[in-house]
Amino acid sequence: MLMIVIHELGHYIAAKILKFKVVEFSIGLGPKLFQKKRKNGELFTLRLLPFGGYCAFESEDEDGKEKEKAFNKEKPWKRIIVLLSGAGLNMASAVLFSFIFLLAVGVPSQNAIRVAQVFNDPNGRPYNTLQVDDIITHVGGIPFRTFNEFYDEEGQLRRQSVTIVDLARESLGGQLEEGNTVNFTIIRGRQEQTETLTYTWILQESYNGFGLRYRLEGNDGARVGWVAQHAWNFGPYNPLLPFISANQTTPFDFIVGINGNEVNRENSPSSIIRELNLNLGQSVNFRVRRHDGVEGATEYLDFNIPLMRIVPAYLGFGIGTAPHMQRSIVTALARMFPFTGEMSLAILGSFGNLFTGGTPIYEMTGPIGTVTQMAQITQMDWQMIFILFPLLAANLAIFNLLPIPALDGSKIIFTFIEWIRKKPIPRKIENMIHIIGFFSLIAFALILDVVGFFIRAGPAVGGWIRI
């Protein structure tokens, strides 16, 4: 609602500057709850339904003729400015909200990382002497960095993420083996100190399963994203190949069937396995679609994997990390414009995917679904409410400029056509197009919420699930 008020306020401010005649500024739709009339005749109205708002301009008289100060009587360039100003104020507010977000939550440091978790061995003793909230600044004497920059074969500058293990390996000349020790320079409280950590096998919580994680992807099957490793270098628990990154050049697997049952949205691997009521040692047939990471070719393979007692393990230092967030007015001011720009480009990309089919319908929502997702996000982390404001503001600005009938973008196009032709497209035709567009948008939003309710009621899509 706040974003819509800001949007309509943008239209209103531009209209007043350019001396348009405003009839009514309304917050909400439907029956009016409160209305005040200014001396110049403008009405300010608060209405019952908090799903919209509008800035109404002078239009036609009782005979259907446009009045002298009607919106369409104003010069085209003035109308275009007024139409653009709603999205413009939304985008300006997105920058302001980005500043608030960056100041409240912070900006990830490129030169340090925070210890978020210290793991314990099976006897309950921590694997190292670090503590939660220690700030790591150097690994093996090498200053911490989050990425390496390099030029690819086409001369494009690329970035590759760097982990603590990468830095430790670099500090030892490229050779990092089990039992090696590495000095970590940390800041604890306000004191800098050095702690020595050992690169060793880190045992994780045991469970009965097949030693993998998957992500359900609609009816395309379940993407394998992780395969558990035996401790002490005994290798993986199963022969499936995981998907690691978007730039992967090695093969990876999709699970498409289990014991002859097709894997899809209604039949996830977890639900199929639950129905089997397996005992330890019983084997299950996994049918996978293996993707060649280089050629893009696929083949179908079958693997019989027994239900095992899984004790996942990996070579590491026994810590979990999180970004070290830096909060300052200077940093927030420096980052608010780039941050808003990056977010806007991401939104444009998502809109592009909608029109090209890159985004499935179950990932789209109407107003009810949006509110529900907002509530879920803020329940997970209250700080995430700060990112919702710039995201919604930028989203509304970009959406309103799309050339869809009833939106400002289409009205700007009609005005440009009038400006070039020196005469407008017949108003009745234009109005009919906008009316059809308006009701089509409402119907589409309702369909998204209704269809999305039933689709999203099924198995979760997008999260990694362990079996």
Protein Blocks (a to p, Z undefined) as FASTA:
>chain_A
ZZmmmmmmmmmmmmmmnopacfbdcededjdfbdcddfkopacdddfblcbccddddfbd
fkopacfklmklpcfklmmmmmmmmmmmmmmmmmmmmmmmmmmnopcdfkbccdfbdcdd
fkopafbfbdehiacfbgghiacdfbdcdddfkopacdddddfklmmmmmnoopacehia
cdddddehjaccddddddddddddddddehpacddehjnopcdfbdcddehhlopfbfcd
cdfbfklcbdcdddfbgehiacdfklcfklmmmmnopaehiacddddddddfklopacdd
dddddddddddddddehpacdddddddfklmmmmmmmmmmmmmmmmmmmmmmmmnopacf
klpccfklmmmmmmmmmmmomklmmmmmmmmmmmmmmmmmpccehiaklmmmmmmmmmmn
opacdfklmmmmmmmmmmmmmmmmmmmmmmmmmmmmmccehiacdZZ
